[in-house]
Amino acid sequence: MPPDLRPPPGRVVRARAPLRLGLAGGGTDISPYCDRFGGAVLNCTIDRYAYCFIERSPDDRVHLVSYDLAAAEAHPCDPAALAGARLGIHAGVYRRMMRDFGAGALPPLKMTSYVDAPPGSGLGSSSALVVAMVEAFRTLLGLPLGLYDVAHLAFEIERLDLKLAGGKQDQYAAAFGGANFIEFFDADRVIVNPLRIARGFLNELETSLVTCFTGLSRQSEAIIVEQRQNMIDADADALDSLHQLKRDAVEMKQALLRGEIRHIAEILGRSWLAKKRTARAVSNTHLERLYAAALAEGALAGKMSGAGGGGFFMFIVPPQHRVRLIRSLNAMDATASAVHFTGEGAESWISDAG
């Protein structure tokens, strides 16, 4: 008789993984660029999370629930039935974890999720959700997986199993947490370099940051497909822009370690210009209007987090002007706020509050 892989009655496995701000180098973590030239990104995780809860099913089916998407569905414990799930990420993680670590068993479980950001945020929310789910299964099944293992498995599920377009940085940011300079090479080699940033400067940077949801939930896949095609076609302008973005990541690392706020702002602004040259849909009239308004209210510079086209802007602004900038952006029907960094990556625990 196969082992019962479900949590005990009344127990819930909970996990969370942080979202991230992409400060520099985004796009160079996408194949084939990183395979040919090597990629480098710098990102910081923030106090917004993707959550996953796993508990016993109330019946003999698999239940998939997303609170933020207001979606719920139930399926027989059968791979073919799960293949058609609307909540494809939930089903994809469940199937892969059971295939690799559950001896092919498909126990009746209830998987519930929500994310502290709207879809298409540019904060790596989809990848953070996959990481949170893998982390929840790691605890449920008692798996000896390290942070690199969790991140790589999440990458394979999202990019290979589910064939969702994107790069490699988000899974590693969510798994490791904190401020990281991450390098990407061929054959899926990844090196995560945690940055030891002085606490006083980290406080100063946090106090100088404003994040702004633009009101547009972008579909990153079309942008990434165009970027990838430009890489394949060796489009000179797109490749030069990606080379610049990688140099910006290296320079951003030095600026962060030295505590140079104005230099960080300069790199952000330069990276935004370079990113706009990698694909046509990275910016649009609405985004340019918000950017111009931010500069008029005292922002030194900014860029979009993620592929572009919508989602979240981040701006560097002198702290004394931060409240004014937030009010001005909110008056333009955007949603601006302060942001806080977090140093922890993916976490999981068992609760008896089920």
Legacy VTK file of the C-alpha trace (Angstrom):
# vtk DataFile Version 3.0
C-alpha trace
ASCII
DATASET POLYDATA
POINTS 354 float
0.000 0.000 0.000
1.537 3.378 -0.990
2.390 5.789 1.849
-0.105 8.514 2.728
1.571 11.716 1.498
-1.140 14.033 2.820
-0.661 16.295 5.850
-2.235 14.948 9.056
-5.864 16.028 9.608
-6.065 19.639 10.752
-2.479 20.427 9.706
-1.558 22.791 6.872
1.822 23.204 5.214
2.355 26.893 4.521
5.080 28.523 2.446
5.910 31.955 1.156
8.499 33.411 -1.213
9.300 37.112 -1.642
8.772 39.205 -4.756
11.674 41.245 -6.088
12.690 44.538 -7.630
14.974 44.111 -10.633
17.543 46.868 -10.211
19.814 46.056 -13.146
20.631 43.462 -15.785
17.116 42.185 -16.459
16.921 40.516 -19.877
20.477 39.166 -19.780
19.157 36.133 -17.854
17.152 35.024 -20.903
18.412 32.357 -23.279
20.104 32.455 -25.733
21.846 35.622 -24.494
23.061 34.173 -21.185
24.132 30.928 -22.873
26.295 32.758 -25.387
27.545 35.814 -23.503
26.801 35.123 -19.848
24.169 37.144 -18.021
24.261 39.202 -14.833
21.426 40.754 -12.839
21.082 42.554 -9.552
17.836 42.352 -7.624
16.485 42.906 -4.104
13.534 41.129 -2.543
10.773 43.186 -0.946
8.047 42.690 1.650
5.466 41.369 -0.793
5.049 37.625 -1.045
3.588 34.713 -2.945
1.923 32.174 -0.630
1.032 28.510 -0.981
-0.907 26.330 1.472
-1.220 22.544 1.166
-3.692 20.489 3.195
-5.756 17.341 2.971
-8.493 17.412 0.380
-12.058 17.481 1.716
-12.831 14.589 -0.636
-10.960 12.244 -2.971
-10.106 14.924 -5.545
-7.345 17.479 -6.045
-8.524 21.017 -5.239
-6.709 24.019 -6.722
-7.556 27.480 -5.371
-6.239 30.975 -6.118
-7.669 33.646 -3.824
-6.274 36.625 -5.749
-7.548 35.299 -9.078
-10.889 34.288 -7.507
-10.534 30.853 -9.079
-11.181 27.380 -7.716
-11.421 23.993 -9.385
-11.383 20.308 -8.495
-10.057 17.370 -10.501
-9.753 13.605 -10.179
-6.325 12.448 -9.035
-5.332 11.732 -12.608
-2.553 13.329 -14.689
-4.730 13.608 -17.787
-7.453 15.462 -15.884
-4.932 17.847 -14.331
-3.414 18.597 -17.738
-6.478 20.692 -18.561
-6.509 22.702 -15.331
-7.114 26.441 -15.692
-4.787 27.035 -12.754
-1.922 25.626 -14.786
0.858 26.625 -12.393
-0.812 24.819 -9.489
-1.385 21.682 -11.543
2.088 21.811 -13.091
3.873 21.996 -9.751
1.689 19.252 -8.240
2.311 16.878 -11.150
6.083 17.488 -11.262
6.613 17.137 -7.511
4.567 13.952 -7.353
6.328 12.526 -10.407
9.841 13.247 -9.129
9.403 12.760 -5.386
6.083 11.026 -4.743
6.732 7.781 -6.640
4.046 8.804 -9.101
1.320 8.853 -6.462
-1.346 11.533 -6.861
-2.815 12.035 -3.380
-5.969 14.135 -2.907
-4.627 17.487 -1.756
-5.925 21.038 -1.577
-3.464 23.667 -2.882
-4.323 27.283 -2.137
-2.388 30.381 -3.186
-2.393 34.151 -3.277
0.117 36.842 -4.207
0.650 40.328 -2.754
0.699 41.929 -6.224
-1.563 42.006 -9.271
-0.841 39.660 -12.189
1.706 41.060 -14.621
3.347 43.173 -11.918
6.923 42.841 -13.134
7.934 41.827 -9.597
8.569 38.191 -10.469
5.275 37.126 -8.913
4.628 34.038 -11.064
8.090 32.647 -10.390
7.830 33.467 -6.680
4.555 31.543 -6.612
6.194 28.494 -8.197
9.056 28.731 -5.681
6.560 28.954 -2.789
4.754 25.875 -4.090
7.971 23.882 -4.503
9.011 24.951 -0.997
5.652 23.810 0.399
6.064 20.394 -1.220
9.653 20.240 0.055
8.324 20.420 3.606
5.311 18.194 2.929
7.487 15.405 1.526
10.532 16.012 3.747
12.842 16.549 0.778
16.585 17.314 1.211
16.562 20.206 -1.272
18.842 23.238 -0.926
18.127 26.753 -2.200
19.763 26.134 -5.576
17.704 22.936 -5.935
14.430 24.712 -5.147
15.212 27.561 -7.559
16.325 25.284 -10.405
13.334 22.992 -9.999
10.993 26.004 -10.041
12.732 27.237 -13.190
12.290 23.878 -14.926
8.607 23.661 -13.984
7.840 27.176 -15.186
10.004 27.395 -18.294
10.271 23.768 -19.498
7.212 21.908 -18.176
4.704 24.766 -18.534
6.584 26.511 -21.356
6.047 29.978 -19.880
8.405 32.510 -21.458
10.869 34.283 -19.201
14.330 34.394 -17.742
16.057 32.739 -14.813
16.532 35.461 -12.215
13.122 35.425 -10.538
13.286 31.878 -9.197
16.703 32.446 -7.614
15.694 35.803 -6.127
12.606 34.243 -4.531
14.484 31.218 -3.204
17.491 33.078 -1.750
16.000 36.456 -0.765
17.932 39.632 -0.003
20.128 41.687 -2.343
21.896 39.431 -4.840
24.190 39.772 -7.820
23.320 36.696 -9.884
25.367 35.356 -12.799
24.015 33.057 -15.507
26.046 30.850 -17.835
25.458 28.090 -20.367
24.337 24.615 -19.305
22.041 26.184 -16.659
24.953 27.220 -14.441
23.932 29.929 -11.964
25.962 31.646 -9.244
24.143 33.667 -6.574
26.351 36.269 -4.887
24.645 37.743 -1.780
25.690 41.372 -1.237
26.727 42.561 2.218
25.345 46.100 2.080
25.865 48.385 5.051
22.631 48.629 7.047
22.713 52.418 7.135
22.937 52.655 3.378
20.244 50.018 2.882
17.995 52.179 5.064
18.861 55.231 2.973
18.106 53.414 -0.271
14.815 52.091 1.100
13.852 55.617 2.185
14.684 56.912 -1.306
12.596 54.346 -3.222
9.056 54.707 -4.507
7.304 51.863 -6.296
4.371 52.617 -8.564
1.894 50.199 -10.098
1.139 51.749 -13.458
-2.396 50.387 -13.703
-1.334 48.193 -16.625
-0.877 44.462 -16.054
1.482 43.657 -18.849
1.788 40.370 -20.679
5.536 39.824 -20.567
5.534 36.837 -22.916
5.221 38.875 -26.129
8.039 41.185 -25.033
10.295 38.284 -24.084
9.555 36.465 -27.342
10.582 39.579 -29.303
13.716 40.007 -27.182
14.655 36.367 -27.717
14.066 36.635 -31.463
16.260 39.733 -31.605
18.992 37.729 -29.865
18.628 34.870 -32.340
18.687 37.307 -35.259
21.726 39.054 -33.747
19.929 42.393 -33.954
22.782 44.843 -33.334
20.787 47.428 -31.392
19.104 44.854 -29.163
22.390 43.047 -28.456
24.216 46.300 -27.697
21.408 47.173 -25.280
21.695 43.806 -23.522
25.467 44.221 -23.255
24.818 47.620 -21.654
22.313 46.113 -19.235
24.895 43.545 -18.129
27.505 46.267 -17.616
24.901 48.198 -15.631
24.428 45.201 -13.313
28.150 45.093 -12.546
28.254 48.849 -12.016
25.111 48.723 -9.858
26.776 46.157 -7.596
29.689 48.527 -6.974
27.372 51.497 -6.410
25.340 49.534 -3.849
28.398 48.331 -1.960
29.799 51.874 -1.882
26.509 53.489 -0.887
26.256 55.857 -3.875
22.587 56.821 -4.189
22.974 59.251 -7.084
25.080 56.764 -9.000
22.353 54.143 -8.488
19.812 56.601 -9.889
22.043 57.265 -12.888
22.331 53.541 -13.619
18.567 53.054 -13.280
17.871 55.805 -15.791
20.472 54.483 -18.207
19.152 50.938 -17.883
15.610 52.113 -18.634
16.800 53.687 -21.877
18.688 50.505 -22.808
15.746 48.243 -21.923
13.453 50.211 -24.231
15.737 49.307 -27.130
15.420 45.555 -26.565
11.760 45.316 -27.712
9.134 47.717 -29.052
6.504 47.032 -26.391
8.717 47.743 -23.371
7.309 51.285 -23.104
4.224 53.174 -24.261
2.629 56.618 -24.022
1.087 55.996 -20.592
4.380 54.818 -19.100
6.313 57.736 -20.581
3.763 60.155 -19.115
4.166 58.655 -15.642
7.942 58.740 -15.944
7.952 62.404 -16.978
5.605 63.284 -14.103
7.895 61.528 -11.619
10.913 63.483 -12.813
8.914 66.713 -12.554
8.138 65.889 -8.897
11.777 65.425 -7.946
12.609 61.818 -8.886
16.226 61.448 -9.943
15.520 58.501 -12.261
13.689 55.213 -12.460
12.988 52.106 -14.489
10.419 49.365 -14.781
10.878 46.195 -12.808
10.523 43.195 -15.080
10.096 42.919 -18.815
8.291 46.258 -19.212
5.072 47.211 -20.948
3.328 47.726 -17.598
3.565 46.539 -14.046
5.691 48.432 -11.526
7.946 51.434 -11.929
10.562 52.120 -9.276
11.940 55.601 -8.736
14.842 56.991 -6.747
13.853 60.274 -5.114
15.421 62.426 -2.361
13.581 61.319 0.819
12.216 64.817 1.463
10.336 64.633 -1.865
9.035 61.098 -1.492
5.593 61.927 -0.078
5.057 64.573 -2.773
5.986 62.098 -5.500
3.659 59.427 -4.119
0.737 61.868 -3.965
1.361 63.088 -7.504
1.516 59.582 -9.006
-1.586 58.492 -7.119
-3.414 61.521 -8.514
-2.658 60.123 -11.995
-4.597 56.925 -11.183
-1.422 54.972 -10.529
-0.767 53.284 -7.179
2.441 54.505 -5.582
3.880 53.651 -2.184
7.037 53.166 -0.194
8.704 49.759 -0.206
10.709 47.735 2.313
13.492 45.257 1.643
13.554 41.765 3.069
16.551 39.559 3.678
14.813 36.181 3.820
14.019 33.935 0.893
11.532 31.093 0.594
10.230 29.774 3.921
7.831 27.020 4.919
6.227 25.818 8.149
3.470 23.582 9.427
0.394 25.111 11.018
-2.330 23.466 13.068
-4.738 26.333 12.292
-6.253 24.564 9.334
LINES 1 355
354 0 1 2 3 4 5 6 7 8 9 10 11 12 13 14 15 16 17 18 19 20 21 22 23 24 25 26 27 28 29 30 31 32 33 34 35 36 37 38 39 40 41 42 43 44 45 46 47 48 49 50 51 52 53 54 55 56 57 58 59 60 61 62 63 64 65 66 67 68 69 70 71 72 73 74 75 76 77 78 79 80 81 82 83 84 85 86 87 88 89 90 91 92 93 94 95 96 97 98 99 100 101 102 103 104 105 106 107 108 109 110 111 112 113 114 115 116 117 118 119 120 121 122 123 124 125 126 127 128 129 130 131 132 133 134 135 136 137 138 139 140 141 142 143 144 145 146 147 148 149 150 151 152 153 154 155 156 157 158 159 160 161 162 163 164 165 166 167 168 169 170 171 172 173 174 175 176 177 178 179 180 181 182 183 184 185 186 187 188 189 190 191 192 193 194 195 196 197 198 199 200 201 202 203 204 205 206 207 208 209 210 211 212 213 214 215 216 217 218 219 220 221 222 223 224 225 226 227 228 229 230 231 232 233 234 235 236 237 238 239 240 241 242 243 244 245 246 247 248 249 250 251 252 253 254 255 256 257 258 259 260 261 262 263 264 265 266 267 268 269 270 271 272 273 274 275 276 277 278 279 280 281 282 283 284 285 286 287 288 289 290 291 292 293 294 295 296 297 298 299 300 301 302 303 304 305 306 307 308 309 310 311 312 313 314 315 316 317 318 319 320 321 322 323 324 325 326 327 328 329 330 331 332 333 334 335 336 337 338 339 340 341 342 343 344 345 346 347 348 349 350 351 352 353
